[in-house]
């Protein structure tokens, strides 16, 4: 988002952001709000089941932060509840941010075909614009 703010020129009308928004934080919120003030903005959140919950199994697993390559050995049954609460809180924060800054949000899952959801989303945007007298 920081890169987009610096890179995108004012002659651009719309921006579509595809992300898992896993690391959505206060800086992300601020940058997203700034982008939405300059451009018509659509956020497409693509999530996998593991973005919400750990699988139920005994033992430990190694997880790795893709940004830092830092690895951590965890027992999923111990951290599952906290992980799920944090994931839900970030999802809620993204939804609230999009609502507050008039950003259309499409939430997709890697477990379902995206075409029907995308088609419905685009129809909804068209109807919304028609209702506002925009084309």
C-alpha positions as CSV (number, residue, x, y, z in Angstrom):
1,X,0.0,0.0,0.0
2,X,2.9,2.4,0.7
3,X,4.3,1.6,-2.7
4,X,1.0,2.2,-4.4
5,X,0.7,5.6,-2.7
6,X,4.1,6.7,-4.1
7,X,3.8,4.9,-7.5
8,X,0.2,5.6,-8.7
9,X,-0.4,8.9,-10.5
10,X,-3.4,11.1,-10.2
11,X,-4.6,10.3,-13.8
12,X,-5.7,6.9,-12.5
13,X,-9.4,6.6,-11.7
14,X,-9.6,3.2,-9.9
15,X,-7.5,0.9,-7.9
16,X,-8.2,-2.8,-7.2
17,X,-6.1,-4.3,-4.4
18,X,-5.8,-8.1,-4.2
19,X,-4.4,-9.3,-0.9
20,X,-4.9,-11.8,2.0
21,X,-4.7,-8.7,4.3
22,X,-3.2,-11.0,6.9
23,X,-0.9,-8.3,8.3
24,X,-3.6,-5.6,8.2
25,X,-2.6,-3.1,10.9
26,X,-2.8,0.6,11.7
27,X,-0.3,1.5,8.9
28,X,-2.3,-0.5,6.4
29,X,-5.5,1.1,7.6
30,X,-4.0,4.6,7.1
31,X,-2.6,3.8,3.7
32,X,-5.8,2.2,2.5
33,X,-7.7,5.3,3.6
34,X,-5.3,7.6,1.8
35,X,-5.6,5.5,-1.4
36,X,-9.4,5.6,-1.2
37,X,-9.3,9.4,-1.0
38,X,-7.3,9.6,-4.3
39,X,-9.0,6.7,-6.2
40,X,-12.1,4.7,-6.5
41,X,-10.9,1.7,-4.5
42,X,-11.9,-2.0,-4.5
43,X,-10.3,-4.4,-2.1
44,X,-10.3,-8.1,-2.9
45,X,-9.4,-10.3,0.1
46,X,-8.4,-13.8,-0.8
47,X,-8.1,-16.1,2.1
48,X,-7.3,-19.8,2.8
49,X,-8.7,-21.9,5.6
50,X,-5.3,-21.7,7.4
51,X,-5.6,-17.9,7.5
52,X,-8.5,-18.4,10.0
53,X,-7.7,-21.5,11.9
54,X,-5.1,-24.2,12.6
55,X,-6.0,-27.8,11.7
56,X,-6.9,-30.2,14.5
57,X,-4.0,-32.5,15.0
58,X,-1.7,-33.6,17.8
59,X,2.0,-32.6,17.7
60,X,3.9,-29.5,16.8
61,X,4.4,-27.7,13.5
62,X,6.9,-25.2,12.2
63,X,5.4,-22.0,10.9
64,X,7.4,-19.4,9.0
65,X,6.9,-15.6,8.6
66,X,7.2,-15.1,4.8
67,X,8.4,-11.5,5.4
68,X,11.2,-12.3,7.8
69,X,11.7,-16.0,7.3
70,X,11.6,-16.3,11.1
71,X,10.5,-19.8,12.1
72,X,8.5,-20.8,15.2
73,X,7.6,-24.2,16.5
74,X,4.0,-24.3,17.8
75,X,1.5,-26.7,19.1
76,X,-1.7,-25.9,17.2
77,X,-4.0,-27.1,20.0
78,X,-2.4,-24.6,22.4
79,X,-2.5,-21.5,20.1
80,X,-5.6,-22.3,18.1
81,X,-8.1,-20.2,20.1
82,X,-5.8,-17.1,20.2
83,X,-5.0,-17.4,16.5
84,X,-8.6,-17.6,15.5
85,X,-9.5,-14.6,17.7
86,X,-6.7,-12.5,16.1
87,X,-7.8,-13.6,12.6
88,X,-11.4,-12.6,13.2
89,X,-10.4,-9.3,14.7
90,X,-8.3,-8.4,11.6
91,X,-11.1,-9.5,9.3
92,X,-13.5,-7.2,11.2
93,X,-11.0,-4.4,11.1
94,X,-10.7,-4.7,7.4
95,X,-14.4,-4.7,6.9
96,X,-14.9,-1.7,9.1
97,X,-12.1,0.2,7.4
98,X,-13.6,-0.5,3.9
99,X,-17.0,0.6,5.1
100,X,-15.7,3.8,6.7
101,X,-13.7,4.8,3.7
102,X,-16.3,3.8,1.0
103,X,-14.1,0.9,-0.3
104,X,-16.0,-2.0,-1.9
105,X,-14.8,-5.2,-0.4
106,X,-15.0,-8.6,-2.0
107,X,-14.0,-11.5,0.3
108,X,-13.0,-14.7,-1.5
109,X,-11.9,-18.1,-0.3
110,X,-9.4,-20.4,-2.0
111,X,-11.8,-23.3,-1.2
112,X,-14.6,-22.1,-3.5
113,X,-14.8,-21.1,-7.2
114,X,-14.4,-17.3,-7.3
115,X,-16.4,-16.6,-10.5
116,X,-19.9,-16.7,-9.0
117,X,-18.9,-14.4,-6.2
118,X,-17.1,-12.0,-8.5
119,X,-20.0,-11.9,-10.9
120,X,-22.4,-11.1,-8.1
121,X,-20.1,-8.5,-6.7
122,X,-19.8,-6.7,-10.0
123,X,-23.5,-6.8,-10.5
124,X,-23.9,-5.2,-7.1
125,X,-21.5,-2.5,-7.9
126,X,-23.3,-1.8,-11.2
127,X,-26.6,-1.5,-9.4
128,X,-25.1,0.7,-6.8
129,X,-23.7,3.1,-9.4
130,X,-27.0,3.1,-11.3
131,X,-28.8,4.0,-8.1
132,X,-26.5,6.9,-7.6
133,X,-27.0,8.1,-11.2
134,X,-23.4,7.1,-12.2
135,X,-22.3,5.1,-15.2
